[in-house]
C-alpha cells in the first residue's frame, strides 16, 4: 500500500478560493479512488499565502517524502505546485530523488 499525499493550493484570497481548493481536492481524491488507493492525506495551503517559500504544506510534503512517509504526491495541475517553472522543476526533482512519484491528474 502506498502512502499518498494530495496537494492543493490557490494563490489568491477570494470568496471563490475555498471552493477552488475543494474542487482540486475532490478531483485528486476521485483519481486516488480510481487507482485503488484507499486513503490519502490532504495538504492545502491557506488561500493567499502561497507565494514563494511560504508554501508551508508543500514544504511538509517534501519533508515527509524525504523521511519515507510519502510514496506518491498527487496534484490536480502541475501549476498547483508553483507558478515558477524553476520552482516546479526543483520540487519535482526533490520528490523523485527521494524515491516518490509525482502524479498530475490533469495536464494543462
C-alpha positions in Angstrom: 0.0 0.0 0.0 1.4 3.4 -1.0 1.4 6.4 1.3 -0.4 9.1 -0.8 -0.4 12.9 -0.4 -2.7 15.2 -2.2 -1.5 18.8 -2.5 -3.8 21.7 -3.4 -3.4 25.5 -3.4 -4.8 28.7 -4.8 -2.6 31.7 -5.0 -5.4 34.2 -4.3 -7.7 35.0 -1.4 -11.2 35.5 -2.5 -14.7 34.2 -1.8 -14.2 31.5 -4.5 -10.8 30.3 -3.2 -12.2 27.8 -0.7 -14.4 26.3 -3.5 -11.4 26.2 -5.9 -9.4 24.3 -3.2 -12.2 21.8 -2.7 -12.6 21.2 -6.4 -8.8 20.3 -6.6 -9.0 18.0 -3.6 -12.2 16.3 -4.9 -10.6 15.7 -8.4 -7.5 14.2 -6.7 -9.5 12.1 -4.3 -11.5 10.7 -7.2 -8.3 9.9 -9.0 -6.9 8.1 -6.0 -10.0 6.0 -5.6 -9.9 5.1 -9.3 -6.3 3.9 -8.7 -7.4 1.8 -5.8 -5.6 4.0 -3.3 -7.9 3.8 -0.2 -6.7 6.9 1.6 -4.6 10.0 1.1 -3.5 12.7 3.4 -4.6 16.1 2.1 -2.3 19.1 2.3 -3.8 22.5 1.4 -2.3 26.0 1.5 -4.4 28.7 3.0 -5.7 31.0 0.2 -3.4 34.0 -0.4 -0.4 32.6 1.4 1.3 30.7 -1.3 4.0 32.9 -2.7 7.5 31.6 -3.0 8.9 29.9 0.1 5.6 30.4 2.1 4.2 27.1 0.9 4.3 25.6 4.3 2.2 22.5 3.4 4.4 21.8 0.3 7.5 22.0 2.5 5.9 19.5 4.9 5.2 17.1 1.9 8.9 17.4 0.9 9.9 16.6 4.5 7.6 13.6 4.6 8.8 12.4 1.2 12.4 12.7 2.4 11.6 10.7 5.5 9.9 8.0 3.5 6.4 8.7 4.8 5.0 9.5 1.3 5.4 7.5 -1.8 3.1 9.4 -4.2 2.3 13.1 -4.4 -0.9 13.9 -6.3 -1.8 17.3 -7.7 -4.7 18.5 -9.9 -2.5 20.5 -12.3 1.3 20.9 -12.4 1.0 24.7 -11.8 -0.5 23.9 -8.3 3.0 23.1 -7.2 4.2 26.6 -8.1 3.8 29.2 -10.9 7.5 29.5 -11.5 8.9 26.8 -13.8 12.2 26.6 -11.9 10.4 26.0 -8.6 8.2 23.4 -10.2 11.2 21.6 -11.7 13.1 21.7 -8.4 10.1 20.4 -6.5 9.7 17.5 -9.0 13.3 16.6 -8.7 13.2 16.6 -4.9 10.2 14.2 -4.9 11.8 11.8 -7.4 15.2 12.0 -5.9 13.7 10.7 -2.6 12.0 7.7 -4.2 8.5 9.1 -4.6 6.3 9.7 -7.6 4.6 12.9 -8.7 1.2 12.3 -10.3 -0.5 15.2 -12.2 -4.2 14.3 -12.6 -5.0 16.8 -15.4 -2.3 18.1 -17.7 -2.6 21.7 -18.9 
